[in-house]
């Protein structure tokens, strides 16, 4: 396999462009980095546009040599070898593991996905702007059986490299849908879910919800401004997490984890 050494190579330029949201949207693609996540993609037979790797970087990583052998024997997926400097150029990672996979951004239809859900949690993120928090939320969703996340306009891009790294591969197990208008969420109520919104302006405690007998869609919002009025008005219940009066509110990633855990525990 010939090693790619030029920044002007079309594949190099394509991967590098995916560091910007406008090019991810234009090309309907993103990339995932790391030995573990690329192995998982291959194991799950997920459609991959192509894989790029640096042999010299991989050889310094645990599991790298085994992955190199796997990639060199791969017959069904386009595999490219980048020079070490080129690989570091295309990613925004300080210390990359030396392998990435480019895949298409999955497109989900909200109505169709609601039909497929059984009693799984639904999570609605309202204008959550921080990429790190979004990554934490994805990991908690994986941990506590939340299969569907809906994002309103103003929520950070889940497919940015920083967010994807913080999900630790969790994006592969979670369906994410962005909606342009909160009124689109009315269909959730039509499917028998109660919309539960976290708010400081209520005396209802999250630990009093009847998790066993009801299907809930939980709404969390921007830490600075909370959930929008439009979503509050659409909600069936407002709740707050009981906590000490030493602090006014929780980080949105932490609050979401607590809410999802309470339902997960109650249904076990």
Buried (B, 14 or more C-beta within 10 A) or exposed (E): EEEBEEEEBEBBEBBBBBBEEEBBEEBEBBBBBBBBBBBBBBEEEBEBBBBBBBBBBBEEBEBBEEBBEBBEEEEEBEBBBBBBEBBBEBBEBEEBBBBBBBBEEEEBEBEEBBEEBEEEBBBBBBBBBBBBBBBBBBBBBBEBBBBBBBBBEBBBBBBBBBBBBBBBBBBBBBBBBBBEEBEBBEEBBEBEBBBBBBBEEBEEEBEEBEBEEBBBBBBBBBBEEBBBEBBBEBBEBBBBBEEEEEEEBBEBBBBBBBBBEBBBEEEE
